[in-house]
Amino acid sequence: MESKKILISDPTLRDGSHAIKHKFSKDDISNYCKLADKARIPIVEVGHGNGIGASSLQLGESLLSDFDMLSTARKNLKKSKLGVHVIPGFATIDKDILPAVDVGVDVFRIATHCTESDLSERHISFLRKKNLEVWGCLMMAHMVDTETLIDQAKKIENYGADGVIFMDSAGSFIPNQIKERVEGLVSELNIMVGFHGHNNLNLAVANSLEAIQSGATLVDACSAGFGAGAGNTQLEVLIPVLLKQNFDTNIDFNGLLDLAEFVISKFGKSTSSVHIDSMISGYYGVFSGFLVPVRRVALEYKISPIDIFKELGRRNIIAGQEDLIIEVANSIRDKSK
């Protein structure tokens, strides 16, 4: 039986930035990209954890500028495509997208909250006119039902995107929910469907496999699961699982192991794993990128991070609202007096 082709996009050098407070160095990027290229990783995503243009006091300042990160990656990716994450509002066309085009970015992923795909229209349309590969991403997708997700995805298709990726930004989905959403999207769209998983409930690989078995043709996965919260779908685990299910990614398995060893040796103490607070983040549906700031604020205010996550979830707080973590902490501390 012929193997089904699956496209893998690797956001280790973007989502992993959350785990180290956005401090990737030029050497980190250069060395990782060389290994990824050798391993035949199709797409390597690079940048601040919240994408190009997002480095700031509120979201965390990158060690390097977007230009330095992308140009370093571009020099070392000979076969693999270079991708970026773009959130309208953090990134603008003139200030961020055009310089990325000039550097040689191959794949642009325009990401909005799962109910706000309208915000991606201008960015997607602009990139399509330049004949560049562009995907629409729907973040925090657990916050809407399947029908709403499909409606938002149809808008992205109409804007001209090559595909749509729904993102389990909080690591909150379980496999049957993935199956329902992927089957719905595949049946209603004429473009590729992808999935981006987080491991807060220890289901990232299972959810990614379910997405593929249900019709998705692209999934995101990170070396050693290096990403926000409890991390992302673990790349070196996902690939052999897919091989056992007769899916083909064209990735070199030995090269994949070299990538994982590099990440673990370089960032061992920061590599992601499931802890009580990251699990609670997934259970309450809170953005995975909040794990580090919530831990910091909980320590400073001498309160439980679990209480913070519970209240953030109750308020439906989303990425970009990091300043509300302190407000929530103050509220919890005041109530305890």
N, C-alpha and C positions, 0 to 999 in steps of 0.2 A: 504493500500500500504506500502511495506517495505521501511524503511528509508535508504537513501544512507549514507554510512559511510564517514566522512570527517576527515582528520588528521589535527590537529592544532599544530603549533609550535610557541612558545611564546618567542620572542627576547627582552622582556622588559629589562632584565639585560644585554643586549648587545647594542641594538639600543638606548635604553634610556640613555646609558652612554654618548652619544653625547650631550644630553640636560644638563648634569651636569658636563661637562668637564672631563668625565671619572673618577669620584670620588666616585664610589660605595664603601661603607665600608663593613667590614665583617658582621656587624649586618644587614645592608641592604640586603645583599645576603642571609644570614641565614634566616631572617624573611620572605623574599619573597618566598624562596624555600619551607619553611614549609607550607605556605599558598597555594602555587601552587600545591604541592604534595597532600594536602588535597582536593583541588578542582579538582583533577584528570587531570591536564594539561598534555598532552602526552609528550611534549618535551619542556624543558626550556633551552634556549640558554643564555650563560654567557660569559662575557669578555669585553675587550676594544671595543669601538664602531666600530673600523675597524678590530676586530678579534684578535686572539692570535698572539703574536709577534709584535703587531702594536704600543705598547706604545713607544713614542718617543717625542723629542722636537717638531718636525715638525707636528706630528699628534695629540699631546697631551699626556701627561704622566698620566698613571693610578695611582690612590692612592695605589692600591695593585698590586702585581705581578700576572701573569697568574696563577701560582701555587696556591697562596693564594685564588684567586677567585674561581678556579675550585675545589680545595679541600674542601673549605667551602660549595660550592653548593652540592658537592658529598655527604657530610655528612648528608645533610638535604633533599635530594631527595631519597625517599625509593621506590617509584613506578614510578614517572616521569623519563623520560630519560634526561640525561644531554647532551646538544649540544654545539658545538662551530662553529664559523665563521672563515674560514681560507682563507687568500688572499696570494697566492704564491708570494714571493718577500718580503712580511712582515714576513711571517711565513715559516720556513724551517722544513724539516722532522726531522732532528736530534735535533735541538734546541727547537722546539715548539711542533711538532706533537707527537713524542715519549713520552715526559713527559706528554702530555695530555692523551695518551693511558694509561700510568702507573697510572695516577690519577683516571681513570675510566670513561672517556668520552664515551658516547654511540653513538653519532651521529656527524659526521664531515661534514660540508658544505663547499665545496671548491669553492671559488668565484673568478671570473675573470671579466674583462671588457667584454661586450657583443660580442666583435669581437675577443677575445683572449682566447678562451677555450683551445687552445693548451697548455697553461701554466698550466692547471690543470691535465694533463695526468699523470705526475709522482706521484703527491699526491694521486689522485684517485686510481691509480694502486697499490700503496703501501698499502693503507688502505683496498682495496679489498682482497689483498693477506693475510691480517690479519683477514679477515672475519668480518670486522666492517662495520656498516651502513654508507654509504657515498653518499652525494648528490652533484651535480654540480649546481652552481648558476651563472647566467648571469646578471651582474650588469649593470645599466644604459641602460636597454633594450629598452627604447624609442628611442635610437639613431640609431636603425637599423630597417629595414622592416621585415615582417613576414618570408619571404624566407630566409633571412640571419640568423634570430633567429633559425629557424628550422635546418639549416646547422650546426650551432654551437652546438645546442642541440644534434644532431646526433653524433657528435664527443664525447660528454660527455657520451652518451649511449655506444658507442664503447669502451670507457675507462673502463667501468664496473660499472658506478654509478647506484644506486638504483632508482634515479629519477633526474629530472632537475627542477630548480626553476628559473623563470625569475623575475627579481627584478625591480620594478618601483622606482629606487633609487632617482629620482627627483620629484616623485609625479606628473608626467606629462601626464600619460595616461588618456583616457576617455573610458567609457564602451564598445563602439563598437570596439575600438582598442584591448581591452582585449579579446573580443569574437573572433575576427579574429585570434589572436595569439594563444589562447588556443586551438581552434578547429584545427588549423594547426598543432600544436605540438602533440595533442592527436592522430590525424590521421596518423602521420608519425613516432611516437615513440612507443616502446613496454615497456617503463618504466613510472613510475608515473610522473605527471606534477604538479608543484606547482606555487604559486604566492605570491610575497611579495610586499605589497602596502604601499605608503606614502600618506599623506592626504593634500598635498600642495594645491590642487584644491578642497578640501573637498569632494573627491570622493572615498576615500579608502575603505569604507564599500561597496559602490555600485560596485566598480571595483572587490572587492573580491567575492561578490555574483555573479557577471557576470562570473568570472573565474570558480567558482564552477558549475554554471548552464551550462557552456560551456564544462565541462569535467575535470577540475582540481580536484585533490583529496587531495591536501594539500594547506593550506594557512597559512601565518604568521599573527599574531595579538598580540598587546601589551595591557597590562592593562592600562586603561585611555589613550590609544593611545600614551603612553610615548615612544618617539623616536626622531630621527633627524628631522630637519625642522619643519613642522606643525604636526609631529608625524606620527605614523603608523596606520594601521587599528585598530580601537578600539575594543578590545576583548569582553568587556561586552556589547557592542552594536551588534557586529557581531553574537554572539551566539544566542540571541533570534530571530534575523532575520533569521538565518539558521533553527532554530526550527520551525518557522512559515512556512518555505518552505519545511519542512519534511526532513531536513538533520540532521544526528546524529553525535555528536562529543564525546559523553560520558563524557562531562565535567559537574561538579556539578555547577548549576547556582548560588546557594547561596554562595558557596565558591568563585565563580568568582567575586561576588560583594564585598566580603571581600578583595580580591586582589586589586580591584580598589580603595576601601576605603583606604587601606594601602598606595598605591602609591600616591594618592591625599593628604593624611594627611602628608606624609613624604616629598613629592617633589612638593607640590601644586603650588608654584610660578614658578617651572620649567616645569610642565607638559605642553604638547604641545597643541597648538591651531592654527587656521588659522589666520595669520596676513597678512598685505599687502606685507611685504617682503618675507614671506614664499610662498605666492600665486605667487609672481613674480618669485621666484625660480622655482616653478612648471611650470609656463608658458614658461620660457626661457630654461627649461630642465637642471637645474643646480643641482648637487648632494646635497641632503637634509642636509648632514652633514656639509655643508659650512655655514649654517645659523648663527651659533654662531660666527665663525671667521669673517664673512663678516660684521656682526653688529659691532664687536669690531673695525675692521679696518676702517669702515665708520665713526665711532665716532672719532677715532684718527685723520683721515685725513680730517674730516669735509666735507664729501661728502655724497651723497645719496647712501644707500645700493642698491637701485633699479638700479642705474647706474652701480654699480659693477656687480650685477647679470646679467644685460643685456649684458655686455661685456664678462663675463665668459661664458655665453651661446653662444655668437657669436664665441668665440674661441673653443667651444666644450671641455672645461676643465672638467676633471673627478676626481674622488676620488684619493687621493694620490698626487695631484698637489696643495696642500694648499698654498705652497710658492708663487704661481702665483697671489694669491689674492692681495698681497702687490704690486706686479708689476703692476697689473691692476689699483689699487688705485693711484699709482704714475702717471700712464699714464693719468687717468681722471683728476687728479689735475693739471697736467702740461698743459693739453688742456684748462683748465678753466682760466688759468692765462692770 
